[in-house]
Amino acid sequence: MLRQYLPSVLEYTQIPDVEVVVADNGSTDGSLSFLQTQTVRVITLDQNYGFAEGYNRAILQVDAEYVVLLNSDVEVTAGWLETMLQYMDAHPNLMAAQPKVLSWTSKQQFDAGKQNAISFEHAGAAGGMMDILGYPYCRGRIMAAVEEDHGQYDNVVPIFWATGACLLMRTRVFKELGGLDARFFAHQEEIDLCWRMINNAPTAADAPVLVVIPQAVVYHLGGGTLGYESPRKTYLNFRNNLLMLYKNLPRRYRWWIMLVRWAMDYLAALQMLLTGQKDNVKAVVKARCAYHKMKKEYPPSNYNKTRGYQLLARRSIVWDYYVRRKRK
C-alpha cells in the first residue's frame, strides 16, 4: 500500500508548514524498511493498536493546527489539501471536512476504457449521512449500491460524518474530545467522533459542524485491511454501530431505536444464514453480546445529545433500499 499510494501524497502535499507523517502500527511486512528511503517523518508504535488508538497515539506526537487522517490505500490529487484548508480557514466554526472520495479500482477501469464513468467509493463517497435508526449512508452510496460520479454532488454541504479514509480536523477539537474511541479498535470510530463533534459544537444549532468539499478529490482502494465479507469486519461494524448509538443518542429516544435495531440485526443474521454466510451470522451474534457487555463502560454524559438526534435523516435507509428499491 505504501509503495503504491505514498508517492502521490508526497507529490501533491508539498505545501509550506505541512508535514507528512506515517504512523506505523506495529507492522511486520517490511514497511519500516521502505519508509527509511522516503522523506517522511515516521512514528513507530510498539504494537497494532488498531485504527482508533493508533491514530490517538500518533496525533499526541503531532503539533499542528490541522491534522488529516489518511488511509494507506488513498491516492490524492493536485490541490486536494489546499482546497480543504482554504475552506476551513474561511469558516472557523467548522470542526472537520472531507473531500470527494472516488473508487481507485473504478478509476483504473475508466482509464483502461472499460467503463464510462468513475464510481464513488463506499467509505465516504460525497459525504456521510445517518438515518433515523443509526445506519450510515453517503451521498453517492446507499447500502451496497454505489453511484457513478457525474458531478451531481459537487456542492459543498453540511454532512453528519466524514470518512476516516481522508478526514481533515482541527487538532484542538480532536484532542479536546478525547480523540477516537480506542475501544472501537476499527470501523465507525470516525462516525462516532463526528457525532460527538456535533453534540459538543458550541455554535448555533443550525450552523454546520462538518462539510464535504467535493472540489478536493481523492481515490480510495477500500477494503485494503479487511475485505467487505470478512466476519471480523462484520463483527466490528455491528458492535461499534450499537455502541455509537448507545453513546450518542438521547436516552428518551434511544430505547425504541435499540429495540428496532435488535429485530433488524437478527433479521440481517437470518438473511446471512439463508445465503450461506455462517461465519458472519456468528459475528452478528457475537457483536450483540459484546455490545451488551461493553456498554457498561460508558457512563452517562452531560453534553447535549439532542442536536445530533435532530440531524438524523427522518427515514429508514433499510426500507428505502430493500422495499422502495432506492439506489440513489
ChimeraX attribute file (.defattr): number of C-alpha atoms within 10 A of each C-alpha:
attribute: neighborCount
match mode: 1-to-1
recipient: residues
	/A:1	13
	/A:2	14
	/A:3	12
	/A:4	11
	/A:5	18
	/A:6	21
	/A:7	14
	/A:8	15
	/A:9	19
	/A:10	16
	/A:11	12
	/A:12	16
	/A:13	19
	/A:14	12
	/A:15	12
	/A:16	6
	/A:17	6
	/A:18	12
	/A:19	16
	/A:20	15
	/A:21	16
	/A:22	18
	/A:23	18
	/A:24	21
	/A:25	20
	/A:26	16
	/A:27	14
	/A:28	10
	/A:29	8
	/A:30	8
	/A:31	14
	/A:32	17
	/A:33	9
	/A:34	11
	/A:35	17
	/A:36	11
	/A:37	8
	/A:38	12
	/A:39	11
	/A:40	14
	/A:41	13
	/A:42	16
	/A:43	17
	/A:44	16
	/A:45	15
	/A:46	10
	/A:47	12
	/A:48	14
	/A:49	18
	/A:50	17
	/A:51	20
	/A:52	21
	/A:53	20
	/A:54	22
	/A:55	18
	/A:56	19
	/A:57	17
	/A:58	18
	/A:59	21
	/A:60	11
	/A:61	9
	/A:62	14
	/A:63	10
	/A:64	13
	/A:65	10
	/A:66	18
	/A:67	19
	/A:68	20
	/A:69	16
	/A:70	19
	/A:71	20
	/A:72	21
	/A:73	21
	/A:74	25
	/A:75	23
	/A:76	26
	/A:77	16
	/A:78	15
	/A:79	15
	/A:80	21
	/A:81	23
	/A:82	14
	/A:83	16
	/A:84	22
	/A:85	16
	/A:86	10
	/A:87	15
	/A:88	22
	/A:89	10
	/A:90	10
	/A:91	12
	/A:92	10
	/A:93	16
	/A:94	21
	/A:95	23
	/A:96	27
	/A:97	28
	/A:98	33
	/A:99	30
	/A:100	25
	/A:101	31
	/A:102	27
	/A:103	25
	/A:104	21
	/A:105	15
	/A:106	22
	/A:107	20
	/A:108	13
	/A:109	15
	/A:110	15
	/A:111	12
	/A:112	9
	/A:113	10
	/A:114	11
	/A:115	13
	/A:116	11
	/A:117	16
	/A:118	20
	/A:119	24
	/A:120	28
	/A:121	27
	/A:122	25
	/A:123	24
	/A:124	29
	/A:125	31
	/A:126	33
	/A:127	30
	/A:128	25
	/A:129	22
	/A:130	24
	/A:131	18
	/A:132	16
	/A:133	21
	/A:134	21
	/A:135	19
	/A:136	22
	/A:137	22
	/A:138	25
	/A:139	20
	/A:140	25
	/A:141	24
	/A:142	21
	/A:143	17
	/A:144	10
	/A:145	13
	/A:146	19
	/A:147	20
	/A:148	18
	/A:149	20
	/A:150	11
	/A:151	8
	/A:152	11
	/A:153	17
	/A:154	15
	/A:155	12
	/A:156	16
	/A:157	14
	/A:158	19
	/A:159	23
	/A:160	26
	/A:161	31
	/A:162	31
	/A:163	28
	/A:164	23
	/A:165	24
	/A:166	24
	/A:167	20
	/A:168	24
	/A:169	23
	/A:170	18
	/A:171	20
	/A:172	15
	/A:173	17
	/A:174	20
	/A:175	13
	/A:176	9
	/A:177	13
	/A:178	11
	/A:179	21
	/A:180	24
	/A:181	20
	/A:182	17
	/A:183	14
	/A:184	22
	/A:185	18
	/A:186	20
	/A:187	21
	/A:188	25
	/A:189	25
	/A:190	23
	/A:191	23
	/A:192	22
	/A:193	22
	/A:194	28
	/A:195	28
	/A:196	19
	/A:197	23
	/A:198	27
	/A:199	20
	/A:200	17
	/A:201	21
	/A:202	11
	/A:203	12
	/A:204	10
	/A:205	15
	/A:206	8
	/A:207	13
	/A:208	19
	/A:209	27
	/A:210	27
	/A:211	25
	/A:212	31
	/A:213	24
	/A:214	23
	/A:215	15
	/A:216	20
	/A:217	21
	/A:218	24
	/A:219	26
	/A:220	30
	/A:221	23
	/A:222	20
	/A:223	14
	/A:224	12
	/A:225	10
	/A:226	12
	/A:227	12
	/A:228	12
	/A:229	12
	/A:230	13
	/A:231	19
	/A:232	16
	/A:233	19
	/A:234	23
	/A:235	23
	/A:236	21
	/A:237	20
	/A:238	21
	/A:239	25
	/A:240	26
	/A:241	23
	/A:242	22
	/A:243	23
	/A:244	22
	/A:245	18
	/A:246	19
	/A:247	20
	/A:248	23
	/A:249	22
	/A:250	17
	/A:251	13
	/A:252	9
	/A:253	11
	/A:254	16
	/A:255	13
	/A:256	12
	/A:257	16
	/A:258	17
	/A:259	10
	/A:260	11
	/A:261	16
	/A:262	13
	/A:263	11
	/A:264	14
	/A:265	17
	/A:266	15
	/A:267	12
	/A:268	14
	/A:269	20
	/A:270	15
	/A:271	13
	/A:272	17
	/A:273	15
	/A:274	11
	/A:275	9
	/A:276	11
	/A:277	16
	/A:278	14
	/A:279	16
	/A:280	21
	/A:281	23
	/A:282	16
	/A:283	23
	/A:284	24
	/A:285	17
	/A:286	16
	/A:287	23
	/A:288	20
	/A:289	12
	/A:290	18
	/A:291	19
	/A:292	13
	/A:293	10
	/A:294	13
	/A:295	14
	/A:296	9
	/A:297	9
	/A:298	10
	/A:299	8
	/A:300	11
	/A:301	9
	/A:302	6
	/A:303	12
	/A:304	16
	/A:305	19
	/A:306	17
	/A:307	18
	/A:308	22
	/A:309	22
	/A:310	11
	/A:311	18
	/A:312	17
	/A:313	16
	/A:314	12
	/A:315	12
	/A:316	14
	/A:317	23
	/A:318	17
	/A:319	11
	/A:320	15
	/A:321	16
	/A:322	11
	/A:323	9
	/A:324	10
	/A:325	10
	/A:326	14
	/A:327	16
	/A:328	14
